[in-house]
């Protein structure tokens, strides 16, 4: 049994793998400053309150895009679980060849998602992660990371809209019944959601066009992807657990 940890810009996601059974996921806020003791107590409490016997954990694997908390977080794992984690990065066996101009610039989350999508669905595949940023990553049929697109996430777009325009309110992100909005809130929701659907469809179709491969599989993950996925036919699969699954595949390559 091992713990898989995905440290994103907004949330830290925890999942415990017991052979092929996933316990969780559970989430804590990334942006709250914490000491190693606070991290240790929070993680240990969440697992134990959900029935996980932490004494049975044999290892921990971590993928992080937030380097400034890693010292405290890794110290917490060593102190409260007695385990030095596997941290996805240079030297970690992933099975994915990074063909970017600077492979070190490719975030651990993108690597993990690419591995999971290739292992689960094969290649070539476009992997979309609707996170703080929305990322589009292209994996070849040889498990090569060959191209990427990055755009502002839906929440970032919403935050920019209300914070930079004095008369516009902070709104919930959801699809209104019609794009023909009749008030300020639904007009903003229409612009955000329908506009984002249009962005996704254009970028996916443009990638397929430039690669001359109209039949590429498209797999999406990330919380806000649940709003976009039902509204477009360019996404073939939506898998909320893609990153946690990817951590399992990478863990199995490194033990």
URVENUR-V625409 format. One record per helix or strand. SS is the DSSP state (h for helix, s for strand). FROM is the first residue (numbers start at 0). TO is the last residue. If there is no record, write none. Layout:
BEGIN
ss=<SS:SS>
from=<FROM:FROM>
to=<TO:TO>
END
This chain:
BEGIN
ss=<s:s:s:h:h:s:h:s:s:h:h:s:s:s:h:h:s:h:s:h>
from=<1:10:20:35:53:58:66:85:96:102:107:124:132:143:153:183:216:224:236:241>
to=<6:17:28:48:55:63:80:86:97:104:120:129:138:151:163:209:220:228:237:252>
END
